[in-house]
Amino acid sequence: MIYELRVYNCLPGRLPALIRRFENDTLKLWDKHGIEQAGFWTTLIGESNNDLTYMIRWASMADRETRWNAFVADPEWIAAKNASEADGPILANVASQFLAPTKFSRPA
C-alpha cells in the first residue's frame, strides 16, 4: 500500500468551486474507477487558506498509473472539469508526493 499526498493551491476565491467539484463529481468518478480516498483537509492555520489537501490509497504505483490514467481520460471527468472552470481556472498549483507507511504505522 502506498499513499499519494496531493495539495491543490487554488486561485483566490476559487476553493469553494474546487470543493463543489469534488463533492458533486470527482468522488463519484473515483468510485467508478476504484480510486480510494484516505481523507480531505482544508488549511485552518498555515501558509495558505486557499489549499485543499488530500490523500489517496493505492495498492502500488502500477495500480495508481492504471486507475488515474483511466480517470483523467474519462469523458465524464473532462466534462465535469470543464463545467467547473466555466468561470475561469480553479488551480494555481498542484503538488504531489508518494508515501510509504512505516512498519509502525497504524492501518487506516
VMD Tcl script that draws the C-alpha trace (Angstrom):
set ca {
  {0.00 0.00 0.00}
  {1.21 3.49 -0.85}
  {-0.40 6.85 -0.26}
  {-0.44 9.84 -2.56}
  {-0.49 13.19 -0.81}
  {-1.84 15.94 -3.06}
  {-2.07 19.65 -2.28}
  {-4.16 21.83 -4.55}
  {-3.46 25.53 -4.20}
  {-6.46 27.41 -5.55}
  {-6.57 30.81 -7.12}
  {-8.04 33.41 -4.72}
  {-11.75 32.83 -4.14}
  {-11.84 29.54 -6.09}
  {-11.57 26.98 -3.25}
  {-15.39 26.68 -2.97}
  {-15.59 25.75 -6.66}
  {-12.97 23.03 -6.16}
  {-14.78 21.63 -3.13}
  {-18.08 21.58 -5.06}
  {-16.36 19.72 -7.92}
  {-15.10 17.03 -5.53}
  {-18.46 16.74 -3.74}
  {-20.62 16.69 -6.87}
  {-18.49 14.98 -9.50}
  {-14.95 13.83 -8.71}
  {-15.68 11.41 -5.86}
  {-18.42 9.64 -7.87}
  {-15.98 9.19 -10.74}
  {-13.29 7.96 -8.36}
  {-15.74 5.30 -7.15}
  {-16.34 4.32 -10.78}
  {-12.59 3.88 -11.31}
  {-11.87 2.23 -7.94}
  {-9.89 5.18 -6.53}
  {-9.97 5.19 -2.72}
  {-9.56 8.45 -0.84}
  {-7.99 8.43 2.62}
  {-9.16 11.93 3.61}
  {-9.51 15.59 2.64}
  {-8.50 18.67 4.58}
  {-8.60 22.43 4.25}
  {-6.00 24.60 5.94}
  {-7.14 26.01 9.27}
  {-3.81 27.60 10.21}
  {-0.86 27.70 7.85}
  {0.64 29.29 4.79}
  {-2.47 29.35 2.62}
  {-6.17 29.11 3.29}
  {-6.62 28.51 -0.47}
  {-5.38 24.90 -0.19}
  {-7.18 21.60 -0.36}
  {-5.02 18.71 0.83}
  {-5.99 15.09 0.34}
  {-4.64 11.56 0.29}
  {-5.39 8.60 -1.94}
  {-4.61 4.95 -1.14}
  {-3.07 2.85 -3.90}
  {-2.15 -0.82 -3.95}
  {1.00 0.02 -5.92}
  {2.44 2.56 -8.36}
  {1.20 0.36 -11.22}
  {-2.30 0.41 -9.72}
  {-2.09 4.20 -9.48}
  {-0.96 4.51 -13.08}
  {-3.81 2.37 -14.41}
  {-6.63 3.87 -12.35}
  {-5.51 7.53 -12.51}
  {-4.99 7.42 -16.29}
  {-8.45 5.93 -16.78}
  {-9.97 8.60 -14.54}
  {-8.33 11.61 -16.25}
  {-9.29 10.24 -19.70}
  {-12.93 9.63 -18.70}
  {-15.25 11.87 -20.77}
  {-17.45 12.42 -17.68}
  {-14.42 13.80 -15.79}
  {-13.40 16.03 -18.69}
  {-16.95 17.43 -18.91}
  {-17.17 17.98 -15.13}
  {-13.77 19.68 -15.03}
  {-14.65 21.96 -17.94}
  {-18.03 22.86 -16.40}
  {-16.42 23.68 -13.03}
  {-13.96 26.00 -14.77}
  {-16.58 27.86 -16.83}
  {-15.94 30.94 -14.64}
  {-12.17 30.57 -15.03}
  {-9.36 28.34 -13.78}
  {-9.50 26.98 -10.24}
  {-5.96 25.83 -9.51}
  {-2.77 27.85 -9.21}
  {-0.59 24.84 -8.39}
  {-0.75 21.10 -7.69}
  {1.86 19.30 -5.59}
  {2.02 15.52 -5.25}
  {4.10 13.13 -3.14}
  {4.02 9.34 -2.79}
  {4.37 8.00 0.73}
  {5.12 4.51 2.03}
  {3.86 3.62 5.50}
  {6.43 2.71 8.13}
  {6.21 -0.67 9.86}
  {4.81 1.07 12.96}
  {2.02 2.94 11.13}
  {-1.50 2.14 12.22}
  {-3.65 0.73 9.44}
  {-6.40 3.03 8.21}
}
mol new
graphics top color blue
foreach p $ca { graphics top sphere $p radius 0.5 }
foreach p [lrange $ca 0 end-1] q [lrange $ca 1 end] { graphics top cylinder $p $q radius 0.2 }
display resetview
